[in-house]
């Protein structure tokens, strides 16, 4: 009986041009057009990671900027929401900086300089010149810009970094960095 049903189905599907066309179309829709390709070759290339030393220097400078600019915001901001955000940033980045020092030490890497780079210094200097009316907006914009950069940096290093201990540090903090970026974006 089963053979009879299968034979009938086979005859219906392949015995007429319509069935053949429908089956051929269904299979053709699942196949890629053109010659077979390597799927990995079609994917975007992996991001080039910064060297571990460059990552460390960027993290140190970024942390210093977040702490210094947020301490400034605690004094100068007019909005309670901005002050609450700044307070959280000081706490998050003070903790992150301590965790980072420990990770660098355990990885037996030389400690990066604990100072602002020229770009972050210029951003901080700009915030210091702002009057009360423009400070909150300038601070939030600076945070969004700096946090976007640090999230991209952490994401890249967490994915393809070459030092396992520092890579784990980046992976562990990435969620916090994304959350901070989301919160800063909401303040806009």
C-alpha positions in Angstrom: 0.0 0.0 0.0 2.8 2.4 0.9 4.5 1.7 -2.4 1.3 2.4 -4.2 0.9 5.8 -2.5 4.5 6.8 -3.1 4.3 5.7 -6.7 1.2 7.8 -7.2 2.8 10.9 -5.6 5.9 10.4 -7.7 3.8 10.2 -10.8 1.8 13.3 -9.9 4.9 15.3 -9.1 7.2 14.2 -11.9 4.8 12.9 -14.5 3.6 16.3 -15.5 5.4 19.5 -16.4 3.6 21.4 -13.7 4.8 19.2 -10.9 8.3 19.2 -12.2 8.3 23.0 -12.6 6.9 23.5 -9.1 9.5 21.1 -7.5 12.3 22.6 -9.6 11.2 26.1 -8.6 11.0 25.2 -4.9 14.5 23.7 -5.0 15.9 26.5 -7.1 14.7 29.1 -4.5 16.8 27.3 -1.9 19.9 27.3 -3.9 22.2 30.3 -4.3 22.4 31.8 -7.8 25.7 31.5 -9.6 28.6 29.3 -8.7 29.0 28.0 -5.1 30.9 30.4 -2.8 32.5 30.2 0.5 30.1 31.7 3.0 32.8 33.0 5.3 34.2 35.0 2.3 30.9 36.8 2.0 30.8 37.9 5.6 32.2 41.3 6.7 35.8 41.1 7.6 36.6 40.9 11.3 37.4 44.2 12.9 41.1 44.8 13.3 41.8 44.9 17.0 44.0 47.5 18.5 47.2 46.3 20.0 46.9 45.4 23.7 49.0 48.4 24.6 46.9 50.8 22.5 43.7 49.3 24.0 45.2 49.8 27.5 46.1 53.4 26.8 42.7 54.2 25.3 40.9 52.6 28.3 43.1 54.5 30.7 42.5 57.9 29.0 38.8 57.2 28.5 38.3 56.3 32.1 40.2 59.4 33.2 37.9 61.5 31.0 34.7 59.9 32.2 35.7 60.5 35.9 37.0 64.0 35.4 34.1 65.2 33.2 31.5 63.6 35.4 33.0 65.1 38.6 32.8 68.5 36.8 29.1 67.7 36.0 28.4 67.0 39.6 29.4 70.6 40.4 28.2 72.4 37.2 25.1 70.5 35.9 21.7 72.1 36.4 19.6 69.0 35.7 19.1 66.4 38.5 19.0 63.7 35.8 22.4 64.8 34.5 23.8 64.9 38.0 22.5 61.4 38.7 24.0 60.1 35.5 27.3 61.8 36.3 27.4 60.3 39.8 26.9 56.8 38.3 29.6 57.4 35.8 32.1 58.4 38.5 31.2 55.2 40.4 31.3 52.9 37.3 34.5 54.3 35.9 36.3 54.4 39.3 35.5 50.7 39.7 36.4 49.9 36.1 39.7 51.7 36.4 40.6 49.7 39.5 39.5 46.5 37.8 41.5 47.4 34.7 44.7 48.1 36.8 44.3 44.6 38.3 43.8 43.0 34.9 46.8 44.8 33.5 48.9 43.7 36.5 47.8 40.1 36.3 48.5 40.1 32.5 52.0 41.3 33.4 51.7 44.3 31.1 53.2 47.7 31.8 50.7 50.1 33.3 49.4 52.6 30.8 49.7 56.3 31.6 47.0 57.6 33.8 46.4 60.9 32.1 44.1 62.3 29.5 45.2 62.1 25.9 45.1 65.3 23.9 41.7 64.7 22.4 40.1 63.9 25.8 41.9 66.9 27.3 40.4 69.2 24.6 36.9 67.8 25.3 37.3 68.4 29.1 38.7 71.9 28.5 35.6 72.7 26.3 33.3 71.5 29.1 35.1 73.8 31.6 34.4 76.8 29.4 30.7 76.2 29.2 28.3 78.5 30.9 25.5 77.1 33.1 22.9 77.3 30.2 25.0 75.2 27.8 26.8 72.8 30.2 24.3 70.0 30.5 23.8 69.6 26.8 27.6 69.8 26.1 28.3 67.2 28.8 25.7 64.8 27.5 27.0 65.2 23.9 30.6 64.6 25.1 29.4 61.5 27.0 27.6 60.1 24.0 30.6 60.6 21.8 33.1 59.2 24.3 30.9 56.2 25.2 30.2 55.3 21.5 34.0 55.2 21.0 34.6 53.1 24.1 31.8 50.7 23.3 33.2 50.2 19.8 36.7 49.7 21.3 35.5 47.3 23.9 33.4 45.3 21.4 36.3 45.0 19.0 38.8 43.9 21.6 36.4 41.6 23.4 35.8 39.8 20.1 39.3 39.7 18.6 41.8 41.0 21.1 45.0 39.0 21.5 45.5 39.1 25.3 43.2 36.6 27.0 43.0 38.4 30.4 42.5 41.8 28.9 40.0 40.4 26.4 38.0 38.9 29.3 38.1 42.3 31.1 36.6 43.9 27.9 33.9 41.2 27.7 33.0 41.6 31.3 32.6 45.4 31.1 31.0 45.7 27.6 27.4 45.3 29.0 28.0 48.2 31.5 29.5 50.4 28.8 26.5 49.7 26.5 24.1 50.5 29.3 25.9 53.8 30.0 25.7 54.7 26.3 22.0 53.9 26.3 21.4 56.1 29.4 23.5 59.0 27.9 21.5 58.7 24.7 18.3 58.9 26.6 19.4 62.1 28.3 19.7 63.8 25.0 
